[in-house]
Amino acid sequence: MALRRFDLDAGGESFAFCAETEPKIAFWLAKYPEDRQRSAVIPLLWLAQKDNQGWLSEPAMRTVAELLDMPYIRVYEVATFYTMFRLQPVGRHHIQICGTTPCMLRGANDLKDIATDKIGAKMHVSDNGQLSWEEVECLGACVNAPMVQINDYYYEDLSAASFADILAKLDQGEAVAPGSFAERINSAPFGVPTTLSEEALYNGARLIDSLPNLLTEEANPAADKKKDA
């Protein structure tokens, strides 16, 4: 794993969670006993990153450490280990380009070339602060390759042209809806469906009221033993 260090100069001197984040912090802390609050370090770091314009500054990590009564170094270890945490400023729209084999075979290298041309080097923030990008490993949407994640959402079945258009719109402050950018529904095959094409399958007329092969209490030997006991 590459060496990861946080940007001290860009981080400022202080950090505070947004008021609307406080209930989320309470939600995660409530999941753990009083003496196990440190278990919430990952979700709290994620919330801190959200409240810090998409990256973790040193003051943000220190705030999490103090909130959880953890040594600073332990929080730093977590933040520098997981690549979901970014340790330097990013653009308003941070693009993660999947470069793993399925996406690479389907054109991810073209997407990286476009990002480099339109934005700059990896983790460089565009002059207007709108865009930044990095290459990441598999994002789990291989059937829709090549794809990217922009902030929290997936943009799939991309071509060089569609990706360039997305970047141009985001750069101008326009919203771009996520999803597939090809003629398909979600992850279904391209074109018109050739199976499961009956309309009744999709209009709510056929609802499953039980799961097949579900182990019931009557067919559960363990349940019978408990009754006998």
C-alpha positions, 0 to 999 in steps of 0.5 A: 500500500502506498504511503498515505499522509494527511495534508497539514497545511490545508487542514486548518486549526480546527474542525466541528461537526455540522449540527445536523450530523449530531443525531447520526453520531448519537445513532452510531455511538448507541450501537456500542456499550459504554466501554466499546465506543471506540468501535464507532471510529470508522463511521464517525470518521466517515461522517467527519469526512462528509462534514469536511468537504469530502476529506479528512483533515488532521483536526477532524481526525483529532476531533473524532479521537477526542469524542471516542476517548482514543489516542490520536495515533489510533485514529490516524492509523485507521484513517491512513489504512482505509482508502475510503478516507481521503487525506487531502482536499478534493473537488466538490465532485470527486470522481473515483475511476474503477481500474480493475480488470473488467473496467480496464477491458471495457475502456477505463484507461480511456476514462483516465485519459479524459480525467487527466486531460480535463482535470489534471493529475490524480487528486489534483483539484480543478481551478474552480474547485469542482472536480478531482479524481483518483483511480480505485480498485473494484467497486462491484459493478463489473457488469456495467463496466466501465464505471465511476463513482462520483461522490456517493453515486455510480455512473455506469456503462460509460464511453469516452464521450459520455464521461467527457460530457458528465465532466463538462456538466459537473464542471459548470455546476450542472447536476447529472443523474447517476445510473447507466448511460447505455440502453439497458435497465439497471444491470439487465442485458442490452436491448429489449429483454428476451426473458421474463418479459411478461408484463404481469411480472412487473405490475405487482400482480404476482407477489411472493408471499413466502420464500421457497425452501424456507425452513419452517418451525414444523420442519425444523428438527432443532425446534422439535427437540426444544418442544420435547424438552 
